[in-house]
Amino acid sequence: MGLYHALLRGTDGPHNAIKWNIVNISKELYYFGVEYDSELAIFVYSPFCTLLRYTCIKENNDDLGSLALHDLFDLLSNQFNDFIINSQENKVLRIKSKPEISPISIDLGFHGESVEGDDYNEILKSLSIWQLKSTITLNAMIEDLQKMLFQKDTAIEFLGFTAKEYGGSGLIRRWAPEGSRNYDSLTKFNPTQWKKEWINSFNLQAPDKVASSLSININTINVTARCGSDGSNTDVNGQDQIEDQYPEFVEKREEHDSFLAELSDSGI
């Protein structure tokens, strides 16, 4: 994965308000950051960097003449999947809006220059901080998803015992015969086993699909970061606490991977 940086700013202050995202450029994934202050200037960073002021953009894009700076910032920072971004020869990067999606026609060209010294370090510092916050937030999201799966497992198990009590075990077995996908869906969630299977089956998708998926999740991360959440209240022992809260739904039983193992026809 390479690194691009697009900076919208009017002063030479520290780059501490960059909004990062991931985009697909010429079938490769890149980091893409946007910042806005009182004036518009765009930097595209690594493998080349350039400065393009707002007045230059208006000269080449009539549709941008009446577009406010914050509107252009919103377009560039929140709608990456509405643009076609291509790198061409002579260190030129072009950003074009998709006419079938965006109501505004945008065609921006960036010519390459280099970034060095303090600007270089500040940009990488901003990216590193954002990556760390993203990792923490994504980990909190995973833990909350695990807790939700434990809750669903408990609910499914309760419904299974209810079905058994009213003679519905046979119906469930017909819906989920052993070896079927329905049978697998009734397998209790095991985080350790799931992670092993996921690693073994993981296959990197096409960059455009990855960029689209990451863009959605990263927007969630950006919102979460503004709310100040660090995931510190996440409970990783969800199953135990759920059973403690609802003891009336938990029967004495042996441990089985599938809920169907509990639905013995002999108990009907």
N, C-alpha and C positions, 0 to 999 in steps of 0.2 A: 504494500500500500504506500503510495506516495503522499506528498503533502502540498496542498495549495493553501494560500491564505488570501482572502479578499477583505480588505479593511476599508470601512467607510468612516472617515473622521475629518476633523477640521483643525485639531491641535496636535502638538507633538508630545502629548502626555503619555503615560504608560498604557499599554494595551490590556486593560483590565476589564473591559466590557465586551469582549469579542463573543459573538454567538456562533458556536461551532456546529457543523453538520458534516455529513459524509455524502459525496456525490460520485456519479459515474462519469468519468472523462475518458473518451476513447477506449471504452471497455476496461478501464482500470479504476480502482477505488481510491479516492483522495479525501483528505480532510479539507474542509472549506469553512472559513470563519468570516463573519461579517460584524462590523462595528460602525456605529453612527454617532456623530456629535453635531456640531452646528453647521458644518459644511461637508459636502460630499467629495471624497477622494477614494479611489479604489486601488488597493494593492492586491496583486495576485502573486502569491509566494510559493516558490519551489515547484518545479525546477527553475522558475524564473519569476521575476517580480516587476511590477510596473505601477506607475501612478497615472490615473486618469480622472481629471476633475469633472465636476458636474456640467460645467459650461461646454466642455468638449463633447459630452454625451448628448446634450440637447442639440448640438449642431448636426449630429448624424442620425438623430432619432426624433422626427417631428412629433410622434405620439407622446414623447416624454416632456414636451414643452410645458404642459400644464400639470405635470405630475410632481407632487410635493416630495421633498427629500425623504420624509419618513415613509411615504408610500412606496418609493423605490427600495428603501431599506427593507420594508416588509416583504416585498416581492422577492428580493434576493435571499432573505434569511429564512423565510417560511414556506416557500413554494419551489424548492429545488427540483422536484419531480415534474414541474411544469416547464422546465427548460431543457434545451439540448446544449450540452457543453462539450466542445471538441477542441483538441489541441491540433494545431497545424504546423507546417514548416515555418522556419524563421522565427521561432519562439513567439508564436501568436496563439492566444487562447480566445475562442469565440463563445459567447453565451447568447443563445437564441431562444425566444419564447416559442412554445408550441401553439400555432394559430388556432387549433381546435380546442384548446384549453384556456389560454390566456387572452383576455380581451384587449391587451396592450401589446403592440408589436415592439419587441426589444431585440436589438442586434448590437452587442458590445464586443469590441475587439481590444485585446491587451497585448502590448509589445513588451518583451522581456527586459528587465534590468535585474541587478542583484541587490540583495539586502544583507548588510553586514553590521557588526558591532552591537550596540545596545538594542536596536530595533530587532535584530535577529534573536537575541537572547530573550527579550521580552515576549516575543511572539511564541517561541518554544515554551517559555514558562507558562503562558496562558494555556497553551494546548495541553501541557502536562497536568496542570491543575484540573482542567476540564476532564481529561481522561480519568484521573483519580476519582473525581466526583461521580463520573459516569459509572465506573466500576463499582463503587460503593452502592450507588442507587440501583444498578442492575442486580447486584447481589441481594439487596433488600427485596426487590421485586420477585426474585426467584424464591426466596424464603417465604414470602407471603403467598405465592402460588402453591408452594408445598403445603402450607397450612390449610389453604382452601381445599386442596386435594384430600388431605386427611379428614376434613370436615365432610366432604362428599362421600368418602369411604364409610364413615360412621353412619351417614344417612342411608346409603345403599344397604349396609349390613342390617340396619333396623328394618328397612322395607323387606329385606330378604326373610328375616325372622317372622315378620307379619304375614308375608305370603305363605310361609311354611305353616303357620298357625291356622290359616284359612284354606289350606289345601291347594295352594298355588305353585308348589315346587315343580310339578310336572310341566306347567305352562312356561315357567322360566327356563327349564331345561330344554324345552322345544325351541324357545327363542334363542338360546345360547348353547348349542351343542358343543361338546368338547372339541377343541381345535379350530373353532370359528372365531371371527373377529369379535362377535358379541361376547363370546366366552372370555377372550383376552380383555375386553373392556371391563369385565367384572373382576379382574385381577387387582388386588390391593396395591396401592402405590408404594413402591420401595425406592426411596431416593438413591441409595447406593447402587442398586441394580439398574435403575433407570439411567444413571450417569454413565455406567459402564457400557450399556447398550447404545446410548447416544454417541459416545466417543467412537465406538466401533462402526457405527452406521453413518457418521457425519460425512457430508460431502459438500464442499463449497459450491454454492449456487452461482448462477450467472451474475456478474457484477451489477447489472441493472436491477435485478430482483433483490440483491443484498442491499443496495443503496436505498431502494424503496422501503424495505423492511426496517433498516437501521434509522431511516429518516423519521418513521413513525415513532419508534421507540425513543429516539433521541429527543424528539419534541416532548415526549412524556418526561424524560430526564430533565430537560430545561425547565419545565413547569414545576417539577418536584424540587429542583434546586432553588427556585425562587421562593418556594414555600418553606425552605429551610429544613426539609426532611433528610435525615441521615440514616434511616432504617434502624435506629438503635432500639426501638421498641418491638422489633420483630422477634417472634417466638419460634425457635427451631424445633421445639419439642411439642409440636402441635397435637399429635395423636394422643399423647398421654393426658394433656390438659383437657382435651375434648371429652375423653372418656371419664375423667374426673367430674366434669360438669354435668354429664348425662349418664349416671350409673344405671338408671332404670332401663336404658337401651342396650346395655352390655351384658351378655350371658356368659356363663362359664363355658369355655370352649377350648379346643386345641387350636394352635396356630396353623392356618392354611393360607396359601397364596390367593386362592379364588374363593369368593363368597359362595359359589355353587357347592363347594365341599361341605358347607353347613346345612344345605337343603336336602338332607337324607329323606328318601321316600318312606323309610321305615317310621319316620316320625309323624307322618300324615295321619 
